[in-house]
């Protein structure tokens, strides 16, 4: 079974305000095992990031200036995710942006099955912090190289967290304790 762990970085919080995607990161899982098949795409949003977003991902206008537009990479992205399930932390946010970008390109919304790890974590650990940093800490996933958010890095971390949330050895050990 193929699943795609996905994350995006954006210029701001709301596509309705004209904010756009600046990075897409995807990690392939086959039977809940991480493969070496990843996708990382930087995108020129043709607009500046908000100060708040820039503090989170540190992807400057200068860095993104020579990157392709979303319309130029949409097919590469769609081919990579195919019809497989998407594993996303706070899926509503990323899906809103992805579907907004696809709509601008005249492409219909994604119909992939979406699994929201935020929802899983909140259900499994009610009242506990459920952000990616907290989950990495809970499952002893090394996030020490994460100085800024990055879509591919966050997808790699989330892949490990997802495996632990759903089928991981450490999770089974925790349940036996």
N, C-alpha and C positions, 0 to 999 in steps of 0.2 A: 504494500500500500504506500503510495507516494503522497506526501504532504509538504506544503511550502510554508515555512516560518517567514513572516513578512513584517517589515517595519518601514515607515517613511519619516523623513524630516521635512519640515515645511517652513514657509516664511512667516507664518503666524497661526492663529488658532481657528480661523473661520474662512472656508472657501467663499462663503457668501460676501465676505469683505474683499474678495479678490486675491486672497492668499493662495499660494501655489506650493507644489511639491518641489523640493530641492535635491532630495536623495531617496532612492528606493533600494532596500536591501532585502535579499531573499536567500534562505538556506533550505536546501532540499533534505527531506527526511524520507528514508525508505524503511518501512516497517519499524518506525520509531528509532532509527539509527541515522546519525548525521552523516551525510556524504560529503564529498569534496565539490559538489556541484552547487555553486553559489552564483548569485547575480547581484552586482552593485552598479547602480546607475546614478551619476550626478546629473542634475538637470538645471538648465538656465531658466529661472522663473520669470525673467524679464521684468523684475521688480525687486526692490530691496526687501530684505527680511526685517521684521520688527526687531527692536533692540532686545526684547525678551527672547525671541526665537534665536537670534544670533548668539546670545549668551549660552543657550542650550546646545546648539550644534556647531557653532563657530565656522559656518560655511559662508564666507564673505562674498560680496558681489564680484570682487576681483577674481576670486577662485572660480566662481560659477560662470563668468562672462563667456568663456569659450566652450562651455558644455552644450550639448544638444538640448533642444526644446523637448517637452513631453511628447509632442506629436511625432517627433523624429525617433523616439524610442518606444512608443506605445506597443508596436508589434513585437519587438524583442521581449518586452515585459509580458505581454499576453501569451506569447509562445512559451515562455519559461514557466508561467504558472499553470498553463493549460486549463484543464477542468478540475484540477486537484483541490483538495481542501486547503484553506488558508488558516494558519495559526497566527493570531495577532493579539497583542496585549492592548486592551482598550480599542477593540476592533471598530467601534462606531466612528472614532476619530479618523483612522486611516482609510476606512471604506468611504467615508464622506469625501475625503480628498481625492481618492482614486477615481470614484465615480464622477466627481466634478470634472477632473481632468479628461476622463474618457468622453463625457458629454460634450465638452468643448471641441473634441476631435470628431464628434458625430458618431461615436461608438456607444452601444448600449451598455447599461450597468453590468457589473460583474455578477454572475450567477453562481459562483463557486460557493460551496459549503464553507462557512466561516466559524471557526472555533475561537472564542474569546478567552484567553488565559486569565484575564482580570476577573471575569465572571467565575471561572473555575476556582481561582485562588480565594475569592471572597466566600464562595460556597464551602470550600474545604476548610478554611481558616477564618471563621467569622470574627470580626472585630480586630483582626491582626492587620498590620500594614500589608498592602498587596501590590505596591509598585515594584518595578523590576529590580531595583536595588535591594529591597527588602526580601524578595523571593530568592535572589542570588545568595544573599546572606543565609537565609533559612536552609537552602539546599547546598551550601558550601560550594557554590559556583564562583570561580575566581573572576571577579570583575575589576581587578586592580589596574588594568590597562585603560579603563574607561574614564578618561578625563573630561570628555564631552560626549554627548549623545551622537551616535552615528548609526545610520539605518542598518548597515551590514553587521557591525559589531553588536548592536542591540539584538538583531535577529539571531546571531550566533549564541549570545547569552540566553535569549528566550528559548532557543531550541533545547538547550540543556535543562532549563527550568521546566519546560513543557514535558520533557521526557520524565523528569522527576515527579511532576504533578500527576502524570497519568500512568506511568508504567515503570518508573525508575527503581533501581535497587535500593537507593538511599530511602526512597519513600516507603518501600516495603519494610525496611529495617525500622523506620520511625513508627510504622503501624504496629510492629511486633513489640515495641518497647512499652 
